[in-house]
């Protein structure tokens, strides 16, 4: 098999996935469609986090904060300024791009687990900050903001849930195309180079500080767009929906889905949306314990995530030619570790 | 002024809890360069065990000792069973495993002991005699207990050969293995000690913040802040950092921004320390040769 046919294969797989995704709502109930919409939204957020964590090697446990900023931006624009729902996506992305870039600047000094800690603190503070009294006029304080469900345009004969699904799917496809384009070129190589060997990357003329903060910004932008979509689809934002657990499940989605892999974001989105439901159906008493056991199991059985496991399977099938061709290997343990003095 | 001193003293008391949690974090960090996100939930779970033992009729201090022992064994077991097989996994997989442990402990505690908030007894008298109302007897006792634990740990690491072996294994695993130290077991012991210290912290803080499965999330964040402020590779720094964070939290909460944004103090502190002085107050600067 030549790399060219491998390339064509990928387009084939992607096209099949999109066609399938378009057909699915026709056979699913409104509620299932709604769940699938959320999975797509999480996939966008995870793509953003994967860009930062998988490709650039910066760990974030605080992306729930950017998701919240995106959601609130959209909600405030719709509630206070009567903007139509579709017009809030871009502003939410822009606001989060700025916020992420600004947070990325101090994050430049931090590596590995230190960054994980700082961003975790951000995640823990988010609900408190959203409840803060001085901004209550905009955010609605503890109550949050209730939104109206948008109707399908042009009197299309589909339910509102299905319409939102197609709307989200379109944005997902656009976002993934944009991201794929960004990652396959110079920028993507620069990000991976910084992750793998920062000093070598700098000697090659890559402005590591700029790329790292930009990665943070773009990553936050994706998550913010997802947040805006989430607000529109759920029709409600409130501080307690953005608990630290949201950020944690984003990171879980990225790692379980597959680091440094575009399809990993899709698998991750499905995991984030559906594993809690599965866990809930196994044990009503302690669903999160089941969830935790799933996490441990995933890490034992598929340390490189679903996408990584599929890649290994595919590699076994094909000849050795394709080995290592388009593979960006996951992070090694050495990242973020203080090197020991070796003898 | 009276209010000021009151706030400082109760800050020192909560600070002692942050100090012990920070110490537990530092112990695991020193040995493995990992930050255990499940530390707070492990402490919470141990506190529930103590509560169950007391409910079963054990006297307080017997339950206390037994809980510390159970926590120690539990910590060793977690290292052996859960962490050990992933020794060579990448750092993110381990973060996910810690998160997995965190939700498991949280959920199982809620399942066994329910989510209703429980009171936890204090071993110290309700009336304080010498403090003129500045500080409660429990807060005094809490500080004393934490200081005793610290002294014991210091003595253990400084004066026993096992303590020396553990320090050696943390500092240079390869050479330690060459002189016959069983590095793997030293790591497991470190986990056990950290869990035991966490259990003490949990039992001491529970009478103040009450017992529920989510009691530790805020405390853990302050513990992180304390560990970073003191220097994440320095046990003494962690303790000093804990007391500083406790006092600062109380003063800022009481006089500057009010109780609503107390957690944000921890965020600002963490980011501030990391940006201004990443090594912490007493930490060692790490110079990497490339």
Interface residues (C-beta under 8 A of the other chain):
Chain A: X53 X59 X61 X106 X109 X110 X112 X113 X114 X116 X117 X118 X120 X121 X122 X124 X125 X128 X129 X131 X132 X133 X199 X244 X248 X251 X252 X255 X256 X259 X285 X286 X287 X288 X289 X291 X292 X293 X294 X295 X296 X298 X299 X300 X303 X330 X331 X332 X333 X335 X336 X337 X338 X339 X340 X341 X342 X343
Chain B: X33 X34 X35 X37 X82 X85 X86 X88 X89 X90 X91 X92 X93 X95 X96 X97 X99 X100 X101 X102 X103 X104 X106 X107 X108 X110 X111 X172 X173 X174 X175 X217 X218 X221 X224 X225 X228 X233 X260 X261 X262 X263 X264 X266 X267 X270 X271 X274 X275 X278 X286 X288 X289 X290
